[in-house]
Amino acid sequence: MENITLSENAKRFMDYAVDTLNAMDGAPEHTPAQKEEVIKKIGILKSYLDELEISYLENTPNDGISPVDPEYISAAGHS
């Protein structure tokens, strides 16, 4: 995964999602090659969504973990 920001990951996913949706236009008349191309785009879109999820999790606080160590706060005399 490239090291890009959460917003860049979201934009890349959304832009590619629109491209994938456009490729789906006329699905009932698609040739086998067009169908293969759409399936490939969906696979790439899935990987972009996985990367977006990882980026989101990396940019949000962990459950139950204070952003500052409580022991540090106590040691510094602030509680």
C-alpha positions in Angstrom: 0.0 0.0 0.0 1.3 3.5 -0.9 1.7 5.9 2.0 -1.1 8.4 1.2 -3.4 10.4 3.4 -6.9 9.3 4.4 -8.5 12.0 2.2 -6.3 10.9 -0.8 -7.3 7.3 -0.2 -11.0 8.3 -0.1 -10.7 10.4 -3.3 -8.9 7.6 -5.1 -11.5 5.1 -4.1 -14.4 7.4 -5.1 -12.8 8.4 -8.5 -12.2 4.7 -9.3 -15.7 3.8 -8.2 -17.2 6.3 -10.6 -14.9 4.9 -13.4 -16.0 1.4 -12.5 -19.6 2.3 -12.6 -19.2 4.0 -16.0 -17.6 0.8 -17.3 -20.7 -1.1 -16.2 -22.9 0.9 -18.5 -24.7 -1.3 -21.0 -23.9 -4.5 -19.0 -26.6 -6.6 -20.7 -24.8 -6.1 -24.0 -21.2 -6.5 -22.8 -18.8 -8.7 -24.7 -16.7 -11.3 -22.7 -13.8 -8.8 -22.9 -15.9 -6.0 -21.5 -17.1 -8.2 -18.7 -13.6 -9.3 -17.9 -12.5 -5.6 -17.8 -15.4 -4.7 -15.3 -14.6 -7.7 -13.1 -10.9 -6.6 -13.0 -12.0 -3.0 -12.1 -14.2 -4.4 -9.3 -11.2 -6.3 -7.9 -9.1 -3.2 -8.0 -11.9 -1.2 -6.3 -12.0 -3.8 -3.5 -8.3 -3.4 -2.9 -8.8 0.4 -2.8 -11.6 -0.1 -0.3 -9.3 -2.3 1.9 -6.6 0.4 1.7 -9.2 3.1 2.6 -10.2 1.1 5.7 -6.6 0.6 6.8 -6.0 4.4 6.3 -9.1 5.2 8.3 -8.1 2.9 11.2 -4.6 4.4 11.2 -6.1 7.9 11.5 -8.5 7.2 14.3 -7.8 6.7 18.1 -7.6 3.1 19.3 -10.5 2.0 21.4 -9.9 2.5 25.1 -6.4 3.9 24.7 -5.9 7.4 25.8 -3.9 9.6 23.3 -1.6 10.5 26.2 -0.3 7.9 28.6 -2.2 8.4 31.9 1.0 7.4 33.8 2.8 10.3 32.1 0.0 12.7 33.3 0.3 11.4 36.9 4.1 11.7 36.8 3.9 15.2 35.5 1.6 16.2 38.4 -1.5 16.7 36.2 -4.5 14.6 36.8 
